[in-house]
Amino acid sequence: MRFRMLAAAGVLAGAVMSATAVAPAQAAPTGATGGWAMSIGGPIRSCAAAGCGVVYQTSYGQDVYWDSSKVNSAGNRWYHVTSLASGWIYCGNISAPC
């Protein structure tokens, strides 16, 4: 009986630890220096805000290269892209994490 309780506690602890290990992978990048991401369709803008002018309109499946990211004053993450056009793309418009 005692062995079953210890085994059940071990399984529960393992499940909690595996759930905890998934969370950082979904978090916004920290210290990342850039990389390729796929666009799901959306504009590359002249600055990191929805009201900025459109520099280039991406289509679903196009690859963009980003070299940095930042969170704007509204709390939204934007990626600075250098391929296709130079500008900023909202994190929800590419396959990179928000």
ChimeraX attribute file (.defattr): number of C-alpha atoms within 10 A of each C-alpha:
attribute: neighborCount
match mode: 1-to-1
recipient: residues
	/A:1	6
	/A:2	7
	/A:3	8
	/A:4	9
	/A:5	10
	/A:6	11
	/A:7	12
	/A:8	12
	/A:9	12
	/A:10	12
	/A:11	12
	/A:12	12
	/A:13	12
	/A:14	12
	/A:15	12
	/A:16	11
	/A:17	11
	/A:18	11
	/A:19	11
	/A:20	11
	/A:21	11
	/A:22	10
	/A:23	9
	/A:24	11
	/A:25	10
	/A:26	11
	/A:27	10
	/A:28	16
	/A:29	17
	/A:30	8
	/A:31	8
	/A:32	10
	/A:33	10
	/A:34	15
	/A:35	12
	/A:36	15
	/A:37	18
	/A:38	17
	/A:39	21
	/A:40	15
	/A:41	15
	/A:42	18
	/A:43	19
	/A:44	29
	/A:45	24
	/A:46	19
	/A:47	17
	/A:48	23
	/A:49	18
	/A:50	16
	/A:51	9
	/A:52	12
	/A:53	13
	/A:54	16
	/A:55	17
	/A:56	17
	/A:57	13
	/A:58	21
	/A:59	14
	/A:60	12
	/A:61	13
	/A:62	13
	/A:63	17
	/A:64	23
	/A:65	18
	/A:66	22
	/A:67	14
	/A:68	17
	/A:69	24
	/A:70	16
	/A:71	16
	/A:72	12
	/A:73	9
	/A:74	9
	/A:75	8
	/A:76	15
	/A:77	21
	/A:78	27
	/A:79	25
	/A:80	24
	/A:81	23
	/A:82	15
	/A:83	13
	/A:84	15
	/A:85	17
	/A:86	17
	/A:87	22
	/A:88	28
	/A:89	31
	/A:90	22
	/A:91	20
	/A:92	16
	/A:93	22
	/A:94	24
	/A:95	15
	/A:96	19
	/A:97	14
	/A:98	18
